[in-house]
Amino acid sequence: MKIKVGDKIEVRTWSSNNKEGIVNSINIALDYHDKRAEMDSAIQVEEYDTDLDYIGTVSYEDEFRNNHWTYFNQIISVVPEEDIVVGTYKKVNEVLNGI
């Protein structure tokens, strides 16, 4: 599954409720012990194919403007930025961010 900055993702959480949000950043670990891709050796990319099965995380913002992060393997679905229906989530996010 391909993800890009700006896409909308649905994420499996440890609780019973899934979360949704817009991708802010995609981080890939280059050190096996860096499970969250936080070390200086980690890289940030604009898009990633989860079929590559690297270790890393995605940071995203929910509809309430709360920031979250998730591991690649917790992403359930992706709606590409160009397919997000204008007038719903994307429009609200643009208004809140002054775009």
DSSP file (Angstrom, degrees, kcal/mol; ACC not computed):
  #  RESIDUE AA STRUCTURE BP1 BP2  ACC     N-H-->O    O-->H-N    N-H-->O    O-->H-N    TCO  KAPPA ALPHA  PHI   PSI    X-CA   Y-CA   Z-CA
    1    1 A M              0   0    0      0, 0.0    49,-3.0     0, 0.0     2,-0.4   0.000 360.0 360.0 360.0 129.7    0.0    0.0    0.0
    2    2 A K  E     -A   49   0A   0     47,-0.2     2,-0.4    48,-0.1    47,-0.2  -0.732 360.0-174.0 -93.1 137.5    1.5    3.4   -1.0
    3    3 A I  E     -A   48   0A   0     45,-2.9    45,-2.5    -2,-0.4     2,-0.3  -0.971   1.8-174.7-128.9 147.0    1.2    6.4    1.3
    4    4 A K  E >   -A   47   0A   0     -2,-0.4     3,-2.2    43,-0.2    19,-0.3  -0.948  40.2 -88.1-135.0 155.7    2.2   10.0    0.7
    5    5 A V  T 3  S+     0   0    0     41,-2.5    19,-0.2    -2,-0.3    76,-0.1  -0.466 118.4  32.2 -58.7 131.6    2.3   13.1    2.8
    6    6 A G  T 3  S+     0   0    0     17,-1.9    -1,-0.3     1,-0.4    18,-0.1   0.137  91.5 122.4 101.3 -18.1   -1.1   14.7    2.5
    7    7 A D    <   -     0   0    0     -3,-2.2    16,-2.9    15,-0.1     2,-0.5  -0.347  64.3-119.8 -71.9 157.5   -3.0   11.4    2.2
    8    8 A K  E     -BC  22  79B   0     71,-2.7    71,-3.3    14,-0.2     2,-0.3  -0.866  34.2-169.1 -96.9 131.7   -5.7   10.4    4.6
    9    9 A I  E     -BC  21  78B   0     12,-2.9    12,-1.7    -2,-0.5     2,-0.5  -0.891  20.2-144.9-121.5 152.6   -5.1    7.2    6.6
   10   10 A E  E     -BC  20  77B   0     67,-2.2    66,-2.9    -2,-0.3    67,-1.2  -0.971  25.7-160.2-111.2 133.5   -7.1    4.9    8.8
   11   11 A V  E     -BC  19  75B   0      8,-3.4     8,-2.1    -2,-0.5     2,-0.4  -0.932  17.6-131.1-123.2 134.3   -5.1    3.4   11.7
   12   12 A R        -     0   0    0     62,-3.3     2,-0.2    -2,-0.4     6,-0.1  -0.701  33.1-164.2 -77.8 128.1   -5.6    0.4   13.9
   13   13 A T        -     0   0    0     -2,-0.4     5,-0.0     2,-0.3    57,-0.0  -0.603  33.7-109.6-109.3 172.4   -5.1    1.4   17.5
   14   14 A W  S    S+     0   0    0     -2,-0.2     2,-0.1     2,-0.0     4,-0.1   0.713 103.7  66.5 -75.0 -19.9   -4.6   -0.6   20.7
   15   15 A S  S    S-     0   0    0      2,-0.3    -2,-0.3     1,-0.1     0, 0.0  -0.247 106.0 -96.7 -86.6-175.0   -8.1    0.4   21.8
   16   16 A S  S    S+     0   0    0     -2,-0.1     2,-0.4    -4,-0.1    -1,-0.1   0.633 100.3  80.3 -80.5 -13.0  -11.2   -0.7   20.0
   17   17 A N  S    S-     0   0    0     -5,-0.0    -2,-0.3     1,-0.0    -4,-0.2  -0.815  71.1-141.0-101.3 132.1  -11.6    2.5   18.0
   18   18 A N        -     0   0    0     -2,-0.4     2,-0.3    -6,-0.1    -6,-0.2  -0.470  18.4-139.5 -78.9 159.8   -9.6    3.2   14.8
   19   19 A K  E     -B   11   0B   0     -8,-2.1    -8,-3.4    -2,-0.1     2,-0.3  -0.857  10.4-157.9-118.9 157.2   -8.3    6.7   14.1
   20   20 A E  E     +B   10   0B   0     -2,-0.3    43,-0.4   -10,-0.2     2,-0.3  -0.943  23.3 140.2-128.9 153.6   -8.1    8.7   10.9
   21   21 A G  E     -B    9   0B   0    -12,-1.7   -12,-2.9    -2,-0.3     2,-0.5  -0.984  48.9 -85.9-176.1 174.8   -5.9   11.6    9.9
   22   22 A I  E     -BD   8  61B   0     39,-2.5    39,-2.1    -2,-0.3   -14,-0.2  -0.835  48.2-113.0 -99.1 129.9   -3.9   13.4    7.3
   23   23 A V  E     + D   0  60B   0    -16,-2.9   -17,-1.9    -2,-0.5    37,-0.3  -0.428  35.4 173.1 -67.1 126.8   -0.2   12.3    7.0
   24   24 A N  E     -     0   0B   0     35,-3.2     2,-0.3     1,-0.4    36,-0.2   0.751  66.2  -0.3 -99.4 -37.3    2.3   15.0    8.0
   25   25 A S  E     - D   0  59B   0     34,-1.5    34,-2.4   -21,-0.1     2,-0.4  -0.996  51.9-148.8-155.4 154.3    5.5   12.9    7.8
   26   26 A I  E     -ED  45  58B   0     19,-0.8    19,-2.4    -2,-0.3     2,-0.4  -0.995  20.5-169.4-127.1 123.3    6.8    9.5    6.9
   27   27 A N  E     -ED  44  57B   0     30,-3.0    30,-2.0    -2,-0.4     2,-0.5  -0.955   5.9-162.0-122.8 130.7   10.0    8.3    8.7
   28   28 A I  E     -ED  43  56B   0     15,-2.9    15,-2.4    -2,-0.4     2,-0.3  -0.935  17.2-132.8-114.3 130.2   12.1    5.2    7.9
   29   29 A A        -     0   0    0     26,-3.1    26,-0.4    -2,-0.5    13,-0.1  -0.579  17.4-174.8 -79.8 140.0   14.5    3.7   10.4
   30   30 A L  S    S+     0   0    0     -2,-0.3     2,-0.4     1,-0.1    -1,-0.1   0.284  72.4  66.8-112.6   5.3   18.0    2.8    9.2
   31   31 A D  S >  S-     0   0    0      3,-0.2     3,-2.2     1,-0.1     6,-0.2  -0.998  79.0-137.3-127.5 128.0   19.0    1.2   12.5
   32   32 A Y  T 3  S+     0   0    0     -2,-0.4    -1,-0.1     1,-0.3    -3,-0.1   0.803 104.9  53.0 -55.1 -32.5   17.3   -2.0   13.6
   33   33 A H  T 3  S+     0   0    0      1,-0.2     2,-1.0     2,-0.1    -1,-0.3   0.462  87.8  85.3 -84.7  -1.2   16.9   -0.7   17.2
   34   34 A D    X   +     0   0    0     -3,-2.2     3,-1.5     1,-0.2    -3,-0.2  -0.596  50.7 164.8 -99.2  70.3   15.2    2.5   16.1
   35   35 A K  T 3  S+     0   0    0     -2,-1.0    21,-0.2     1,-0.3    -1,-0.2   0.764  76.0  44.0 -62.1 -27.7   11.7    1.1   16.0
   36   36 A R  T 3  S-     0   0    0     -3,-0.2    -1,-0.3    19,-0.1    21,-0.2   0.397 107.4-121.6 -97.9   2.0   10.1    4.6   15.9
   37   37 A A  S <  S+     0   0    0     -3,-1.5    -2,-0.1    -6,-0.2    20,-0.1   0.929  72.7 129.4  57.0  48.4   12.6    6.1   13.3
   38   38 A E        +     0   0    0    -11,-0.1    -1,-0.1    18,-0.0    -3,-0.0   0.594  35.0 100.5-106.3 -16.7   13.6    8.8   15.8
   39   39 A M  S >  S-     0   0    0      1,-0.1     3,-1.6    -8,-0.1    -9,-0.1  -0.203  87.0-106.9 -69.2 163.2   17.4    8.5   15.7
   40   40 A D  T 3  S+     0   0    0      1,-0.3    -1,-0.1     3,-0.0     0, 0.0   0.759 118.8  62.9 -60.5 -24.5   19.6   10.8   13.6
   41   41 A S  T 3  S+     0   0    0      2,-0.1    -1,-0.3   -10,-0.0    -2,-0.0   0.674  82.9 100.8 -76.3 -16.1   20.2    8.0   11.2
   42   42 A A    <   -     0   0    0     -3,-1.6     2,-0.3   -13,-0.1   -13,-0.2  -0.289  64.3-142.4 -67.2 154.4   16.4    7.8   10.3
   43   43 A I  E     -E   28   0B   0    -15,-2.4   -15,-2.9     2,-0.0     2,-0.5  -0.892   1.8-139.2-120.1 152.2   15.3    9.4    7.1
   44   44 A Q  E     -E   27   0B   0     -2,-0.3     2,-0.3   -17,-0.2   -17,-0.2  -0.929  25.1-176.6-109.7 132.0   12.1   11.4    6.2
   45   45 A V  E     -E   26   0B   0    -19,-2.4   -19,-0.8    -2,-0.5     3,-0.1  -0.830  33.0-133.3-126.2 163.5   10.4   10.7    2.9
   46   46 A E  S    S+     0   0    0     -2,-0.3   -41,-2.5     1,-0.2     2,-0.3   0.732  90.9  13.2 -87.3 -26.0    7.4   12.2    1.0
   47   47 A E  E     -A    4   0A   0    -43,-0.2     2,-0.3   -21,-0.1   -43,-0.2  -0.987  63.2-176.1-150.0 158.4    6.0    8.8    0.0
   48   48 A Y  E     -A    3   0A   0    -45,-2.5   -45,-2.9    -2,-0.3     2,-0.6  -0.992  23.1-136.2-155.8 144.3    6.5    5.1    0.9
   49   49 A D  E >   -A    2   0A   0     -2,-0.3     3,-2.2   -47,-0.2   -47,-0.2  -0.928  12.9-154.6-105.3 113.8    5.2    1.7   -0.2
   50   50 A T  G >  S+     0   0    0    -49,-3.0     3,-1.6    -2,-0.6    -1,-0.1   0.675  87.7  77.4 -64.7 -16.2    4.5   -0.4    2.9
   51   51 A D  G 3  S+     0   0    0      1,-0.3    -1,-0.3   -50,-0.2   -49,-0.1   0.708  80.6  69.9 -65.0 -17.8    5.0   -3.6    0.8
   52   52 A L  G <  S-     0   0    0     -3,-2.2    -1,-0.3     1,-0.0    -2,-0.2   0.730  97.3-144.6 -70.7 -21.3    8.8   -2.9    1.2
   53   53 A D    <   +     0   0    0     -3,-1.6    -2,-0.1    -4,-0.2    -3,-0.1   0.827  36.9 160.2  63.6  37.7    8.3   -3.8    4.9
   54   54 A Y        -     0   0    0      1,-0.1     2,-0.5    18,-0.0    -1,-0.2  -0.393  45.9-104.3 -79.4 166.0   10.8   -1.3    6.4
   55   55 A I        +     0   0    0    -26,-0.4   -26,-3.1    -2,-0.1     2,-0.3  -0.797  69.0 100.2 -89.5 131.9   10.7   -0.3   10.0
   56   56 A G  E     -D   28   0B   0     -2,-0.5    16,-1.4   -28,-0.3     2,-0.3  -0.992  52.4-109.1 174.4-173.1    9.2    3.2   10.5
   57   57 A T  E     -DF  27  71B   0    -30,-2.0   -30,-3.0    -2,-0.3     2,-0.4  -0.908   9.3-140.2-140.4 163.3    6.4    5.5   11.4
   58   58 A V  E     -DF  26  70B   0     12,-2.5    12,-1.9    -2,-0.3     2,-0.4  -0.995  14.6-149.9-124.2 132.1    3.9    7.9   10.1
   59   59 A S  E     +DF  25  69B   0    -34,-2.4   -35,-3.2    -2,-0.4   -34,-1.5  -0.859  26.2 172.0 -98.6 138.6    2.9   11.1   11.9
   60   60 A Y  E     -DF  23  68B   0      8,-2.5     8,-2.8    -2,-0.4     2,-0.4  -0.967  29.4-131.9-146.6 160.7   -0.6   12.4   11.2
   61   61 A E  E     -DF  22  67B   0    -39,-2.1   -39,-2.5    -2,-0.3     6,-0.2  -0.953  22.5-144.6-116.3 129.8   -3.1   15.0   12.4
   62   62 A D    >   -     0   0    0      4,-2.4     3,-2.1    -2,-0.4   -41,-0.2  -0.221  38.3 -88.5 -84.8-179.3   -6.7   14.0   13.2
   63   63 A E  T 3  S+     0   0    0    -43,-0.4    -1,-0.1     1,-0.3   -42,-0.1   0.654 128.5  56.0 -66.7 -14.5   -9.8   16.1   12.6
   64   64 A F  T 3  S-     0   0    0      2,-0.1    -1,-0.3     0, 0.0     3,-0.1   0.273 119.5-109.9 -97.4   9.8   -9.4   17.8   15.9
   65   65 A R  S <  S+     0   0    0     -3,-2.1     2,-0.4     1,-0.3    -2,-0.1   0.688  70.2 146.3  68.0  22.2   -5.9   18.9   15.0
   66   66 A N        -     0   0    0      1,-0.0    -4,-2.4     0, 0.0     2,-0.4  -0.724  45.3-130.5 -85.8 138.0   -4.3   16.4   17.5
   67   67 A N  E     +F   61   0B   0     -2,-0.4     2,-0.3    -6,-0.2    -6,-0.2  -0.731  33.3 166.1 -93.2 139.2   -1.0   15.0   16.4
   68   68 A H  E     -F   60   0B   0     -8,-2.8    -8,-2.5    -2,-0.4     2,-0.3  -0.879  20.7-148.5-139.0 168.1   -0.4   11.2   16.5
   69   69 A W  E     -F   59   0B   0     -2,-0.3     2,-0.3   -10,-0.2   -10,-0.2  -0.966  13.5-176.5-137.8 158.6    2.1    8.7   15.1
   70   70 A T  E     -F   58   0B   0    -12,-1.9   -12,-2.5    -2,-0.3     2,-0.1  -0.989  29.8-105.6-150.1 153.6    1.7    5.1   14.1
   71   71 A Y  E >   -F   57   0B   0     -2,-0.3     3,-1.8   -14,-0.2     4,-0.3  -0.475  38.1-112.3 -74.3 154.4    3.9    2.2   12.9
   72   72 A F  G >  S+     0   0    0    -16,-1.4     3,-1.6     1,-0.3    -1,-0.1   0.878 115.6  59.2 -54.1 -40.2    3.6    1.3    9.2
   73   73 A N  G 3  S+     0   0    0      1,-0.3    -1,-0.3   -20,-0.0   -16,-0.1   0.507  96.2  62.7 -74.9  -1.5    1.9   -2.1   10.0
   74   74 A Q  G <  S+     0   0    0     -3,-1.8   -62,-3.3   -63,-0.0     2,-0.5   0.477  75.6 107.7 -96.2  -4.5   -1.0   -0.3   11.9
   75   75 A I  E <   +C   11   0B   0     -3,-1.6   -64,-0.2    -4,-0.3     3,-0.1  -0.644  42.3 178.4 -79.2 122.0   -2.2    1.5    8.7
   76   76 A I  E     -     0   0B   0    -66,-2.9     2,-0.3    -2,-0.5   -65,-0.2   0.865  61.7  -2.5 -90.4 -43.9   -5.4   -0.1    7.6
   77   77 A S  E     -C   10   0B   0    -67,-1.2   -67,-2.2     2,-0.0     2,-0.4  -0.979  55.4-147.7-151.0 160.3   -6.3    2.0    4.6
   78   78 A V  E     -C    9   0B   0     -2,-0.3   -69,-0.2   -69,-0.2   -76,-0.1  -0.997   0.7-163.8-132.9 133.2   -5.1    5.0    2.6
   79   79 A V  E     -C    8   0B   0    -71,-3.3   -71,-2.7    -2,-0.4     5,-0.1  -0.968  32.5-124.8-112.3 112.8   -7.2    7.6    0.7
   80   80 A P    >>  -     0   0    0      0, 0.0     3,-2.1     0, 0.0     4,-0.6  -0.212  20.5-115.0 -56.9 147.0   -4.8    9.5   -1.7
   81   81 A E  G >4 S+     0   0    0      1,-0.3     3,-1.1     2,-0.2   -75,-0.1   0.857 116.1  55.5 -51.2 -40.9   -4.9   13.3   -1.2
   82   82 A E  G 34 S+     0   0    0      1,-0.2    -1,-0.3     3,-0.0   -75,-0.0   0.672 107.3  51.0 -70.8 -14.8   -6.3   13.8   -4.7
   83   83 A D  G <4 S+     0   0    0     -3,-2.1     2,-0.3     2,-0.1    -1,-0.2   0.466  78.4 115.4 -99.7  -3.3   -9.2   11.5   -3.9
   84   84 A I  S << S-     0   0    0     -3,-1.1     2,-0.4    -4,-0.6    -3,-0.0  -0.520  76.7-112.9 -69.1 129.5  -10.2   13.2   -0.6
   85   85 A V    >   -     0   0    0     -2,-0.3     3,-1.5     1,-0.1     5,-0.5  -0.483  27.1-128.3 -69.3 119.4  -13.7   14.6   -1.1
   86   86 A V  T 3  S+     0   0    0     -2,-0.4     3,-0.1     1,-0.2    -1,-0.1  -0.450  94.1  42.9 -65.5 138.7  -13.6   18.4   -1.1
   87   87 A G  T 3  S+     0   0    0      1,-0.3    -1,-0.2    -2,-0.1    -2,-0.1   0.291 110.3  60.9 104.0  -8.1  -16.1   19.7    1.4
   88   88 A T  S <> S-     0   0    0     -3,-1.5     4,-2.5    -4,-0.0    -1,-0.3   0.113 116.5 -19.2-117.1-125.4  -15.4   17.2    4.1
   89   89 A Y  H  > S+     0   0    0      1,-0.2     4,-2.6     2,-0.2     5,-0.2   0.895 134.7  50.1 -54.8 -47.9  -12.2   16.4    6.0
   90   90 A K  H  > S+     0   0    0     -5,-0.5     4,-2.4     1,-0.2    -1,-0.2   0.922 111.6  48.0 -60.8 -45.2   -9.9   18.1    3.5
   91   91 A K  H  > S+     0   0    0     -6,-0.4     4,-2.4     2,-0.2    -1,-0.2   0.914 112.1  49.4 -62.7 -43.5  -11.9   21.3    3.4
   92   92 A V  H  X S+     0   0    0     -4,-2.5     4,-2.6     1,-0.2    -1,-0.2   0.917 111.3  50.0 -61.6 -42.7  -12.1   21.5    7.2
   93   93 A N  H  X S+     0   0    0     -4,-2.6     4,-1.9    -5,-0.2    -2,-0.2   0.887 110.3  50.3 -63.9 -39.2   -8.4   20.9    7.4
   94   94 A E  H  <>S+     0   0    0     -4,-2.4     5,-2.6     2,-0.2     4,-0.5   0.912 111.6  47.9 -64.9 -42.4   -7.8   23.7    4.9
   95   95 A V  H ><5S+     0   0    0     -4,-2.4     3,-1.0     1,-0.2    -2,-0.2   0.929 112.7  48.1 -63.8 -45.4  -10.0   26.1    6.8
   96   96 A L  H 3<5S+     0   0    0     -4,-2.6    -1,-0.2     1,-0.3    -2,-0.2   0.845 115.4  44.8 -65.7 -32.9   -8.3   25.3   10.1
   97   97 A N  T 3<5S-     0   0    0     -4,-1.9    -1,-0.3    -5,-0.2    -2,-0.2   0.409 111.8-118.8 -93.0   2.3   -4.9   25.7    8.6
   98   98 A G  T < 5       0   0    0     -3,-1.0    -3,-0.2    -4,-0.5    -4,-0.1   0.783 360.0 360.0  69.7  27.7   -5.7   29.0    6.8
   99   99 A I      <       0   0    0     -5,-2.6    -4,-0.2    -6,-0.2    -1,-0.1   0.456 360.0 360.0 -83.9 360.0   -5.0   27.5    3.3
